[in-house]
C-alpha cells in the first residue's frame, strides 16, 4: 500500500477535545455536537447527567440528525433532539415578558406561572435568574415605560396616560411618581419645564466636577475635563428644566463633594435623587455598602443582590450611574482585581481607589 493510499488513523476518543467536554458535562457545548453510546443505542447531549460510557463505546456526531442516520435514538433523559434547557427557559421567560407587556394590567404571578407550566415558586426563581429582576419589578418597569411614552406622546390627559399604563388609581401612581419620573407627571410631559435643577461646577484634583440638585436631592455628580461639556450633559438629561446656577449655600454643598473626593475619610452623607430601574437600584445600593478602601468584583455584586448570573447587567448598572463617588461604582473591579472601564476614565478610578486605600 502506497503512502498516498493509506487512510489517516482515527483520533482516539479520549484525545478528541469533545471527550473532555462530555466528561465535564459542559452545557456550553450543547447544540454543537452529540455523542452516541454503542452499547445502549442512544445518543446524548454533552451535558447529559447519565453515567459516563467507556471511550471505546462512544462516537461523536455533528448533529442529532447525523446520530439518528447512524441508527441511534434520542436519550429520554437529556432529550438531545430538543432545544437546550437554557434556550427553553429563556423562551419561557421571553413569552412571559411579552404577556406582561401586552396586558392592560400586570398579570399575577400565578397566572404567569400557569401559562409557563411551572409552579409560582419555580417560575419566580427562573424569571429572576434570566432577567435579573422579579416579575413584579419587570411589570412595574413596563408600566413606568408606558407612562413615560404616553406623557411624551401628549395624547389625552395626564390621568388618561396613567390609567392607560395600567395603574388602577392616580393616587397610587403619584405616590411613586418621583421615583418613576424624577418629577410630577405634568412636569415630565412638559419635558421638565416646571422642574428646577440647581447646579454648580468646581475644580478638583480629578478635573472638573459638576454637582446638580433637584428638590428631592443630589441628582447628578459628573466628572470630566471640560466644564462646558459637563453642563451640556446635564442639559441633555433635563432638556426643558430650569437650570439655576448655584448660590453661596449650594457652593458649600459642592465643596463638601470635592472634599470627599480629595479626602475619602471625611465621608459623604447627602440626600440623593436616585433615578433608575429596579435592578439598577439594587446594584447601586450594593455599591454603597462597599466600605471605602475596599473593592468588590462584578460577580460578587451579582451574588450580593441574589442574581449570580447577572454579571453583565451589574456592569451595565455601574456604567449607567450618574452619581460619581456618592454611588461608588469605582470600587467595582474585575474578578482578577484588574481595573475595568469607568464612566469617567480608568485613571480617575485608579486615583480614587488609591486615595481610599491610603485613607
N, C-alpha and C positions, 0 to 999 in steps of 0.2 A: 504494500500500500504506500503510495507516494504521500509526502507531507501535505500536498495540496488537497488530497482526498480525505485526509483524516478529519474527523469532527472534533471540535473543541470539547474537552472534558466538562461535564456539567459541574457547576459550583456546588460543593457540599451544602446541604440545607443549613447546617449550623454556621456556615460562613456567609450565608446570604443576609444582607442587612435587614431584610424583612423578618428574619427569625428573631432578631433582638427585639424588634417592635412587638412581635407576637408574644415573646416571653414576658416582656414588660407590660403586656396588655394595654398598650399605649393607644388611647382613644383618638389621638391626633392623626393616626393612620387609618381610621375607619373611613371607608369610601375610596381609599387609594388602592387597596388590594384585599383579597380574601385568601384564606388558606383552607385546604381540604385535608381530611384525615382518611387514609385508605381503609383502615380497619373498621371505621364506623359508617363510612359512605356519606358523611355530611361535610358541609363547608361552613366556615365561621368568619366573623369579622375579627380583626386583630385584638380588640378589647374583650373578646368573649371570656367570661369567667369560668368556663368549663375546665376540667382537668387537662393539663398540658399533655399533648401527644408526644410520642417519640419522634425524633428527627427523621428517621428512615420512613415513617408513615405519613409525613407531611409534604404537601405540594402547594405552591403558590399560584394564584390566578389573578389576572388584572381586574376582573370584574365578576359579579355573581353570575352573569350570563355565561362567561367562559367556564366557570366551575360547573354549571349545570350542563353545558355541552359536553363536559368531560364525564358526566354521569353521576355527579354528586347532588344531594338535596340540601336545602337550607336548614341550618340549625334552628330548632324551635326555641332555644334559649336566648340567643343574641339576635335572631332574625336579620341576617345579613342582607337579605333581599329587600329590606325596607329602609327608609331614611334613617341615618344615625340618630340616636336618642337625643343628642344635643339639638339637632335640627328639628326633631319632633317637638321638643319642649319650646324652642324658640318660636315655632309656628303656632303653638297653643297660646303663648303669651301675645304674639302679634295679633292673633284673632281677638283676644280679649281686649287689647288696646283699641282695635277697630270698633268693638262693641261699645266701649266707653266713649269713644269719640263720636259715634253715631247716635248715641242715646240722648234723649232730651233731658233726662235727669240721670245722675250717676247710678248705674246698676249696683245692686247689693253684692256683697262678697259671695253669698250663697248662690245667686243667680249666675255669676261669672264662673264659679267653680263647677256648677252643674253643667253649663254649656261646654266646659273643658273636659268633663268626665272625671273630675277629681274631687276629693273632699275639700272643704273650705281651708282646712289647715295646710294640706299639701299644695293647693293652688296658691295660697298666700305666700308660702315659702318659695315656690317656683317663680312666681311673678317678681318677687323682690330680688331673687338671685339673678334674674335675667336683666331687669330694668334698673335695679339699684334703688327703687322706691316701692312702697306698698301700693296696692290697687287704689286705696283711698287717696293717697298723695297724688297718684297719677291722675285720678279723676278731678281732684282739686286744681291741679295744674292745667288740665284741659279746660275746666270752667273759666279759670283765670285768663287763659288764652282767648276763649270766646268773648269774654267781656272786653278785653283789650281790642280785639278785632271789631266787635260791634260798636264800641265807642269811637274807634278810629274811622269806621265807615260813616258815622254820623247819621245812621238811619234810625228814625224813631226817637223816643225819649230815652233818658238815662234809665228810667225804670224798666222800659221795654228791653233795653240792652241787657240789663241784669237778669230779668226773667228768661229771656231767650237763651242765656248762657247756662241755664239750669239751676239757678238759685231760687229757692222757694219763697224768699222774702227779702225785701230791701234791707231790713234791719240786720239780718244775718250777714249780708254782704258788707254793709257799711262797717260792721264790727271789725272786719279784716281788710278793709279797702286800702289802708296804708301799707299793709304787708304785701297785698296783691299788686297794687299800682304805684305805691310810694306817695300817693296823694288822693284827694277825693276823686270820684268818677267824673264829676263835671270838670275839674281841673285837668284830668287826663285827656278828656275829649278835646279840650282846648289846647292840647299839646303842652300842658304845664303853664299856661298863661297866668293862672292865679297863684302859682307856687312861687315862693321867694327862696332863692338859694343864695346864701351869703358865702363868699369865698375870699381867699387871700393867697398870694404866692410869696413864699420866702426862699431863702437860700440856706443850704446846709452842706456838710462835707460830702454828701452824696449827689449834690447838684441842686436843681430847683425842686421845690416841693409845693404842691397846691393842696389846700385843705378847704373843703366845702361843707356847709351845714344846711339842712332843711329844718323845718320846725320840729322834727322828730329827733334829730341828732346828726352826727357827722355822717355824710353820705358819700364822701369821696376823699381819699388821700392818694394823690398821684405823684410819682417821681419822674424826673426827666432832665434833659439838658437845656430845653428851650421853654421858658416861662409862657411864651405866646402859644406854643403847641399844647401845653397843659390847659390853658384857658380855652382853646378851641375844642379840646377833647371834652371838657366839662360842658361847653355849649352844645356839643353834639348829643350829649346824654340828656340834656334838658333844653330842647330847641326853642321852646316858647316860654320858658320860665323867666322870671325877672331875676337876673343875676346882679347881686349887690356886692360892691366892694366892701371888705371888712372894715369895721370901725375899731377904735383902740381896744375895746373889750375882746373883739374877735381876734385881733392881732395877738392878744395874750394866749388865746387857745392855740393858735398856730405855733407860738413859741413853746407851748407845752409839748406839741407833737415833735417839733425839732429837737427839743431837749431829750425826748425819749429816743430819737434816732441816734443822737450823739452819745447818750449815756443810758443804755437799756435798763440799768439797775434802778432807775427812777420809777419805772412802771408807768402805765398809761391807763387811766380809768376815765373813759369818756362815754357819754350816751351815743350809740351808733344807730344809724338808719340803714339797716341791712336789708338789701333787696336781692332776692334770688329765688330759685326753685326750692322745693322741699329738700331735695337731695343736696343741693349746694349748701343750704343752711346747716344740714347735718355735718357736712365736711368742714365748713368754716367754724362751727362750734368745737369740733375735734381739734382744729388747728389752734384755737385759743386756749386749749387745755394743755398744749405742749409748753413746758416751762422754758423760760429764757435760758439760753446756754445749752439747750438740748435740741435734738433733731429726731425726726421720725421719717420712715420711708413711706412712699405712696401705698405700698402693700400693708404696712402697719396701720395707716389711717383707715384703709378699707376694712381691715379686721376690726378696728375700734368702733366703726359705725355699723358693724354687723353685716357688711357686704364684701367678703373677702375676694370676690371675683371682679369687683368694680374698680380695679386699679386705674384703668384708663379714665374712667369717669371722675375719679378723685383728682387726677392730674388736670382734667378739664375744668373742674370746680376751682382748683388753685389758680389756673390761668384766668378765670373769669372774675377773680377777686379784685375789687376796685378800692379796697381799704388797706393800702400798704401799711405794714408794721402793726396796725390795730388788729387786723386778722393776719397773723404771721405766717403767710404761705412760704416765706423764705426759710422756715425751719423744716421744710419737707425736702428730702433728698432721695436719691436713688437707693435701691437695696444695697448696693455695694458701697454706699457712702459718698459717691461722687455727686457733684452739683449738677443739676439738670436745668432746663430752661426756667427763666424767671421773667415775669411780665416787664419788669423794669431793669433787666440786664443781669447776667450771671455775676458780673463783677460787683454790683451792688449787693447781691445776695451773699457773696463771699465776705464782703466787708461787714455786713450786718451780723453774720454768724461769728466772725472773729471778735467783734466788739462784745457780743453777748457772752461768748466763751470766756473772754478776758474778765468781764464783769462778774 
